[in-house]
């Protein structure tokens, strides 16, 4: 019997192939046959792990989301260790959602492809909605932490601030992906300005 690790490795190979195909040529290029060829395995083996295209796409979305979440978690840990403000940590974390380099552009295409597919698929739409709700909850928590440490005014509506930061980040990601001149620099500046409008106070978290 194949070991569990073998199954995980094969699923990762297939998912990686799906991500590569989407990043290279979009969703239309993803077929079971092309995925199998890119992953270096048979069509039957691919279908054993992922019976449908939506199954493959869902797993690709989960992998990309997990990769982004892991990087964000590392940013938070590193920021706390170096006693950075919540605004600084959140700025770096949100920047991970912007397609500012090759790997993040590939991730963005997978995420956008999944969101587009979810428009006509209730099951995928539910997963997409949960992902959006989780990001919003993290932003609300960050703003709440900012209130506790003095970076955010106590009377600020954390839910509204989180919604605005999330919407701005998503919109900026789209603009950067379009590749218009100066989009990356403009995105960093706009994101910084939005954070500054929320985190208006001084951090007391690391006061000696």
Residue, then its C-alpha position, 0 to 999 in steps of 0.5 A: x500500500x502506498x504510504x500517506x506521504x506518497x499520496x500527499x506528494x502526488x496531490x502536491x505534484x498535481x496541484x503544483x501543475x494546476x497552479x503552473x498552468x493557470x499562471x502560464x496560460x489561464x484557466x482554459x489551459x487546465x485540463x486533466x490531460x495537460x495537468x497529468x503531462x505537467x505533473x509527469x503522471x498518468x491521466x488515470x492517476x490524476x483522476x484518482x486524486x481529483x475527479x473533476x476540474x473544480x476539485x483540482x482548482x479547489x485544492x490549488x486555491x487551498x494550497x495558495x491560500x495556505x502558502x500566503x497564510x504561512x508567510x503572513x504568520x512568519x511576518x507577524x512572528x518576526x515583527x513581534x520579535x523585532x518589536x515592530x508596531x502593529x501598523x508596520x506588521x499589518x502593512x507587510x502582511x497585506x503586501x503579501x496579497x499584492x502580486x509584486x513579484x513572479x511567485x505572487x503574480x502566479x498566486x494571484x492568478x490562481x486566486x482570481x481564477x478560483x473567485x471567477x469560477x466560484x461565481x457559477x459554483x455554489x460549493x466553490x462560492x462557499x469556500x471563497x466566502x469563508x476565505x474572505x470572512x477569515x481575512x476580514x476577521x484577522x483584520x478586525x483582530x489587528x485593529x482591535x489589538x491596535x486599540x489595546x496598544x494605543x495605535x488606534x483610537x478607541x472609538x474607531x469602528x474596527x469592522x468598518x476599518x477592516x472592511x476598508x483595508x481589505x477592499x483597498x488591498x484587493x483593489x490594489x492587487x488587481x491594479x498591480x496585476x494589470x501592470x500599469x506604469x507605477x502601479x506597484x509604487x502607487x499600491x505601496x503608497x496607497x496602502x501606507x496611507x490607508x494604514x496611517x488613517x487607521x493607526x493614528x496613535x503611538x504604540x505602547x506595547x513595547x514601552x519600557 
